[in-house]
Amino acid sequence: MTNLSLSLAPSGNPIISNNPSSAATLLSQIPTSNATNSSSPVPSSQGNKTFTNSSCQKLSPEERCLAIKQIILDGNITSANDIVSPPQSSALDWICNSDGHDVCPGDGFCAMEQRYIMAVFYFATGGDGWNNCAARDMVTNSSVCDAITDLQQPGYNPSGSFAWLDPVDECEWFGLRCILGGDECIRIIQLEGIEQSGFIPSEMTKLSELRFAALENGDIGGTIPETINHLQNLRLLDIDAQSLVGAIPESLFDLTNLETLDINENNLSGTISASIGDLTGLVFLQVDRNNFNGTIPDTFTNMTNLVDATFENNNFSGTVPPQSM
């Protein structure tokens, strides 16, 4: 076994600091939320309630739920096989029967479908066991929900965030950022060190406006979704210090806007595809502390923007191809 490493600049946080699409630039495009987490009510079961959203007022709860389910199926967000079991069925049941935000059919993708997707993510990653901003306890109406106060973090929100599944726009939930007052589509997901588990559901790859996804330091297992290439606007993918297994899907190398790929400290295996050379905009690459083998492909030299790359503590052989700088 040969440990390989390459460091063309001092290692640090996987944030692109000298690039037009840096985390700081992303922050400047996304207004800080004014949310507080002090007194959000716990939504009760819908029952025979009258919906406040005008597009739902002519629908019974049952009709609304069936319509939402059909939109999810027709949009290929979830398959008919998956929607009948957790975590997808849990998310649909929550939207239909517990969510006080009253999303309705026809509200648009970044209102209804996006909310469903984030609920699937919550249940798929053991949300009730998170140590920060998990859904409120139904008895005490409480949730520990600390703000992100570090200005250098893309999820910066010093005013505080709402707990997940609170009856507010999901853009206000901890670790999620949208362009408030704009299209309300999620641009940033930053959830680090909150004891996540489970797996990354494929529904997440339907968030086509997502720019920054950071899921660090937990116990998320399973594989990287094969449909990751749907996230064509993604600039940073940071899923390090988790428990991912399997190979890097070939589809990941279709993400040609990617500038940071940080998947170190997992249980990933297999070889590094020659298609990695298609990521010509990549600035920061970490694949160390996995179970990869084989050699680093010659196409590595195509990545002329690369500043920092680490490969050590794998089963690679040979040397890192020289890079044209």
Buried (B, 14 or more C-beta within 10 A) or exposed (E): EEEBEBEEEEEEBBBBEEBEBBBBBBBEEBEEBEBBBEEBEBBEEBEEEEBEBEBBEEBEBEEBBBBBBEBBBEEEBBEEEBBEEEBBBBBBBBBBBBBBBBBBBEBEBBBBBBBBBBBBBBBBBBBEEBEBBBBBEEEEEEBEBEBBEEEEBBBBBEEBBBBBBBBBBBBBBBBBBBBBEBEBBBBBBBBBEBBBBBBBBBBBBBBBBBBBBBBBBBBBBBBBBEBBBBBEBBBBBBBBBBBBBBBBBEBBBBBEBBBBBBBBBBEBBEBBBBBBBBBEBBBBBBBBBBEBBBBBBEBBBBBEBBBBBBBBBBEBEEEBBEBEE
